[in-house]
Amino acid sequence: MTAEQLIIDAASLSVSERLRVAQAIWDSLPENMVPPPGSEIKSEFDRRMESYRQNPESAMSLDELRRRLDADR
C-alpha cells in the first residue's frame, strides 16, 4: 500500500477513526524524528515567557494546576 492509497482510504473513515490513525502514526515516529515546533508555537512560547517575566506572580504552581484540572473533571 502506498501513502497515497492510505490517505485516500483514511478519508472514508469517521473523524474519530482518522484521529486514532493520525495519533498512532505520530506515536510510531522515533522521538528524534518529531519535527521542531513551528514559528507560531515559538512565538506563542516567547510571548508567554515574556508575560511571565513581567508578572511572575501570575503563574500557578503545578499543585494549583492539578487542583484546577481535578475540579474540572
N, C-alpha and C positions, 0 to 999 in steps of 0.2 A: 504494500500500500504506500502510495506517495503522500507527501504532506498536503498536496492539493486535494487529493481524494479524501483525506481525513477531514480537511476543512469543509469540503462540500457535505460530507456525511454528518459532521457535527452540526451544521446549520439546521438540520432537521430535528435536532434534539430540543427538549424544553430548555428554558433559561437555566433552571436549577441543574439540569444534567450537564449543560455546557459549562457552567461554573465548576461543577465537580471535575470535569475533564481538564479544564484550564488549571485548576488547583493541583490536580495530580501531575500534570506536565510540569508545572512550576516546581513542585516539591521534588520532582525527579532530577532537577538540574543540580550539578555539583555546586557546592557553596561558592567556589571561586568563579563560577560561570554566571552568577547573577549580575546583571548589569548595574553599574553605579546609578545612583539617583539622578534624575534629570534636573535641568536648570530650575524648573518650577519648585521642585521639592527642596533644592538647595536654597533658593530664595526664601521660601517659607521658613526653613530652619534658621536662616540668618535673621529674618525678621523676628522670630520668636526669641532667639538668643539675645538680640538687642533689647527687646522688650523686657526680658528677664534682667539683663544688666542694669537697665534704667530703674527697674522696680522689683528687686529680688524678693521682697516680702509678699508679692502677689503669687509666688509659686506655692504649690501644695506639696506636702510630704508624700512619700509613697504610701504610708499608712492612711493618710487622708484620702488619697485616690482610691485605695482599696475599699475604704468605708463608703465612699460615694458610689462606687461600682456595685458593691453589695446592696446598697439601699435601692438602687435602680432595678434590681432583679425582681 
